[in-house]
Amino acid sequence: MPAVKQLLRDLIALPSVNPAFTHRDDPCSGESRVASYLAKLCGKEGISFRMHEALPGRSNLIASLAPKSRRKRTVLLAPHLDTVSVSDPGQLIPRSRGGRIHGRGACDTKGSVAAMFTAFLAMARGSRRPANTEIVFAGLVDEENGQAGSRSLVKSGFQADLALVGEPTLLRAVTAHKGDLWLKIRTQGRAAHSSQPQHGDNAIARMARVVSMLEGLYAKSLRKHRHPLLGCATVNVGMIQGGKQPNIVPDACEIAVDRRTLPGETDARVMREISRLLRTNGCQVQMEDWKGAPSLAMETDPTLPDVRRLMKLTNQRMAMGVHYFSDAGVLAAGGVPSVVIGPGDIAQAHTVDEWIELEQLETGARLFGRFLEGLE
């Protein structure tokens, strides 16, 4: 069985680009190569596993270690298997230099996969398996796009007492993160020849006022309310599309808006407050939820016994929050208390020259091992 360093190198060499970022026939597309590789390692160790289809042709790997006695609790290790796109084939060649391992997914999150799976294998081989706690490893698909892997796992009725969700946190236990709501907002106008624009109604001009309201007055209002770990909610207009050519008054314009939510906010309330602001200021729009899935901000009680023990292992006195979204939001909304933790720095995620420090990787494997050994 490979050590954690070699396991990560093997995983980097197996492309698992989320199909949302590739064309249908791209040889780098899909998580199946990584899932199959990990499944073979489970088979060699006699570990029970199954493939749980989340999307056609894309399955989570679910492996489990039964407790010595009748199961009373379940702890889940849940890193994701997919990565963002590959811009250079060299990103799939793992490279070690300067105490770092470079390659696509090294940080986000094949480093977490390698560290968690190494600890999981060590527990399977050892004699200190918990008496009352089932340990489940779930290699999840589609985190980088629609979180179909975690959503399908929750939909299947899966429950656990705690999930450790693998993301690069520098091995700090994260108990809260923001949710992510994507909205489409559309303004409708009337087309006309640009030589006589007074006969038309410019949808782009209408949208300019909407953008000004969102990035100005609305963004300012969000800064009035702060979460102790996450700060304030945010809004960003990330895309705009309108018009056909310069000599036609545009009859339609559309923007895409990213609204990061805080625990306690509902998507319906957010949409109502944006609609009310725009309507009050004379902006007529059509608005819809682009993703069609809840934003799912996450907050887990840091005083839970397993969370306290994990924070003690990481030498943390205070809970920690992050601004990005993860599978933890989906799992927590499904009734599984979740903590985000993993080796690596989020600053390296999605970069051209993605890397993780070898010391972080090895420390992560030991940390997860100690956590699992301490389960009852």
Long-range contacts (C-beta under 8 A, 24 or more apart in sequence): 1-41, 1-44, 1-45, 1-121, 3-118, 4-114, 4-115, 4-118, 4-361, 4-362, 4-364, 4-365, 5-96, 5-101, 5-358, 5-361, 5-362, 7-114, 7-117, 7-118, 8-94, 8-101, 8-106, 8-110, 8-111, 8-113, 8-114, 8-356, 8-361, 9-94, 9-96, 9-101, 9-103, 10-37, 11-37, 11-105, 11-110, 11-113, 11-114, 12-92, 12-93, 12-94, 12-101, 12-103, 12-104, 12-105, 12-106, 12-110, 13-92, 13-93, 13-94, 13-103, 15-83, 15-86, 15-92, 15-104, 16-81, 16-82, 16-83, 16-105, 17-82, 17-83, 17-84, 17-85, 17-86, 17-104, 18-82, 18-83, 18-84, 18-85, 18-142, 18-144, 18-145, 19-58, 20-142, 20-144, 20-145, 20-146, 21-84, 21-85, 21-144, 21-145, 22-85, 28-85, 28-86, 28-92, 30-57, 30-58, 31-58, 31-81, 31-82, 31-139, 31-141, 31-142, 32-57, 32-58, 32-59, 34-81, 34-110, 34-113, 34-139, 35-59, 35-60, 35-61, 35-81, 35-139, 35-141, 38-63, 38-113, 38-117, 38-139, 39-63, 41-117, 41-121, 45-121, 45-124, 45-125, 46-124, 47-121, 47-124, 52-152, 52-153, 52-156, 53-152, 54-140, 54-141, 54-142, 54-148, 54-149, 54-151, 54-152, 54-153, 55-141, 55-142, 55-148, 55-152, 58-141, 58-142, 58-148, 58-149, 59-141, 60-138, 60-139, 60-140, 60-141, 60-149, 60-152, 60-153, 61-137, 61-138, 61-139, 62-136, 62-137, 62-138, 62-153, 63-120, 63-136, 63-137, 63-138, 64-134, 64-135, 64-136, 64-137, 65-120, 65-123, 65-124, 65-129, 65-134, 65-135, 65-136, 66-134, 67-129, 67-130, 67-131, 67-132, 67-133, 67-134, 68-129, 68-130, 68-131, 69-131, 69-132, 70-132, 71-132, 71-133, 71-134, 72-132, 72-133, 73-132, 73-133, 73-134, 73-161, 73-375, 73-376, 74-133, 74-134, 74-135, 74-136, 74-159, 74-160, 74-161, 75-133, 75-134, 75-135, 75-136, 75-160, 75-161, 75-162, 75-163, 75-164, 75-306, 75-372, 75-375, 76-136, 76-137, 76-138, 76-160, 76-162, 76-163, 76-164, 76-331, 76-336, 77-116, 77-117, 77-119, 77-120, 77-135, 77-136, 77-137, 77-138, 77-163, 77-164, 77-166, 77-368, 78-138, 78-140, 78-150, 78-163, 78-164, 78-165, 78-166, 78-327, 78-331, 78-338, 79-109, 79-112, 79-113, 79-116, 79-139, 79-140, 79-165, 79-166, 79-167, 79-342, 80-109, 80-113, 80-139, 80-140, 80-141, 80-142, 80-143, 80-144, 80-149, 80-166, 80-327, 81-110, 81-113, 81-139, 81-140, 81-141, 81-149, 82-141, 82-142, 82-143, 82-144, 82-145, 83-108, 83-110, 83-144, 84-108, 84-144, 84-350, 87-352, 88-352, 91-352, 91-354, 96-358, 99-357, 99-358, 99-359, 100-355, 100-356, 100-357, 100-358, 101-355, 101-356, 101-358, 101-361, 102-353, 102-354, 102-355, 103-354, 103-355, 104-354, 105-354, 106-344, 106-348, 106-354, 106-355, 106-356, 107-168, 107-344, 107-345, 107-346, 107-348, 107-349, 107-354, 107-355, 107-356, 108-167, 108-168, 108-344, 108-346, 108-348, 108-349, 108-350, 108-354, 109-143, 109-166, 109-167, 109-168, 109-342, 109-344, 111-168, 111-342, 111-343, 111-344, 111-356, 111-360, 111-361, 111-364, 112-166, 112-167, 112-168, 112-342, 112-343, 112-344, 112-364, 113-139, 113-166, 114-361, 114-365, 115-166, 115-342, 115-343, 115-361, 115-364, 115-365, 115-367, 115-368, 116-164, 116-166, 116-342, 116-364, 116-368, 118-365, 118-368, 118-369, 119-365, 119-366, 119-368, 119-369, 119-371, 119-372, 120-368, 120-372, 122-369, 123-369, 123-372, 123-373, 126-373, 128-373, 130-372, 130-375, 130-376, 131-376, 132-376, 133-161, 133-375, 133-376, 135-372, 135-375, 136-160, 140-327, 143-326, 143-327, 146-291, 146-293, 147-293, 147-327, 147-330, 149-327, 150-327, 150-330, 150-331, 151-293, 151-330, 153-331, 153-334, 154-330, 154-331, 154-333, 154-334, 154-335, 154-336, 155-334, 158-334, 158-336, 159-334, 159-335, 159-336, 160-331, 160-336, 161-306, 161-336, 161-337, 162-304, 162-306, 162-307, 162-336, 162-337, 162-338, 162-339, 163-328, 163-331, 163-332, 163-336, 163-337, 163-338, 163-339, 164-310, 164-338, 164-339, 164-341, 164-368, 164-371, 165-326, 165-327, 165-328, 165-331, 165-338, 165-339, 165-340, 165-341, 166-340, 166-341, 166-342, 167-324, 167-326, 167-328, 167-340, 167-341, 167-342, 167-346, 168-342, 168-343, 168-344, 168-345, 168-346, 168-348, 168-349, 168-356, 169-320, 169-322, 169-340, 169-341, 169-342, 169-344, 169-346, 170-343, 170-344, 170-345, 170-360, 171-314, 171-341, 171-342, 171-343, 171-360, 171-363, 171-364, 171-367, 172-314, 172-316, 172-320, 172-341, 173-307, 173-310, 173-311, 173-314, 173-316, 173-319, 173-320, 173-339, 173-340, 173-341, 174-320, 174-321, 174-322, 174-328, 174-339, 174-340, 174-341, 175-229, 175-299, 175-300, 175-301, 175-302, 175-307, 175-319, 175-320, 175-321, 175-339, 176-227, 176-229, 176-230, 176-263, 176-297, 176-298, 176-299, 176-300, 176-319, 176-320, 176-321, 176-322, 177-230, 177-297, 177-298, 177-321, 177-322, 177-323, 177-324, 177-325, 177-326, 177-328, 177-329, 177-340, 178-230, 178-233, 178-260, 178-261, 178-262, 178-297, 178-322, 178-323, 178-324, 178-325, 179-260, 179-261, 179-262, 179-265, 179-294, 179-295, 179-296, 179-297, 179-298, 179-325, 179-329, 180-258, 180-259, 180-260, 180-261, 180-295, 180-296, 180-325, 181-258, 181-259, 181-260, 181-261, 181-267, 181-270, 181-289, 181-291, 181-295, 182-256, 182-257, 182-258, 182-259, 182-289, 182-290, 182-291, 183-256, 183-257, 183-259, 183-271, 183-274, 183-287, 183-288, 183-289, 183-290, 184-254, 184-255, 184-256, 184-257, 184-287, 184-288, 184-289, 184-290, 185-210, 185-254, 185-255, 185-257, 185-285, 185-286, 185-287, 186-252, 186-253, 186-254, 186-285, 186-286, 186-287, 187-252, 187-253, 187-254, 187-283, 187-284, 187-285, 187-286, 188-251, 188-252, 188-284, 188-286, 189-249, 189-250, 189-251, 189-252, 189-253, 190-249, 190-251, 191-248, 191-249, 191-250, 191-251, 192-248, 192-249, 193-247, 193-248, 193-249, 194-246, 194-247, 194-248, 194-249, 195-247, 197-249, 199-249, 200-249, 200-251, 201-249, 201-251, 202-249, 202-250, 203-242, 203-243, 203-250, 203-251, 203-252, 203-253, 204-242, 204-243, 204-250, 204-253, 206-253, 206-283, 206-284, 207-240, 207-242, 207-253, 207-254, 207-255, 209-281, 209-282, 209-283, 210-255, 210-278, 210-283, 210-285, 211-237, 211-240, 211-255, 213-277, 213-278, 213-281, 213-283, 214-257, 214-274, 217-277, 217-281, 218-274, 218-277, 221-277, 225-262, 227-262, 227-263, 227-321, 229-299, 229-319, 229-320, 229-321, 230-262, 230-263, 230-297, 230-321, 230-322, 230-323, 231-323, 232-262, 233-259, 233-260, 233-261, 233-262, 233-265, 234-258, 234-259, 234-260, 234-323, 235-259, 235-260, 256-290, 259-295, 260-323, 261-295, 261-297, 262-297, 263-297, 263-298, 263-299, 264-297, 265-295, 265-297, 267-294, 267-295, 270-295, 294-333, 295-325, 295-329, 296-325, 296-329, 296-330, 296-332, 296-333, 297-329, 298-326, 298-328, 298-329, 298-332, 298-333, 298-338, 298-340, 299-332, 300-328, 300-332, 300-337, 300-338, 300-339, 301-337, 304-337, 306-375, 307-337, 307-339, 309-371, 309-374, 310-339, 310-341, 310-371, 313-367, 313-370, 313-371, 314-341, 314-367, 322-346
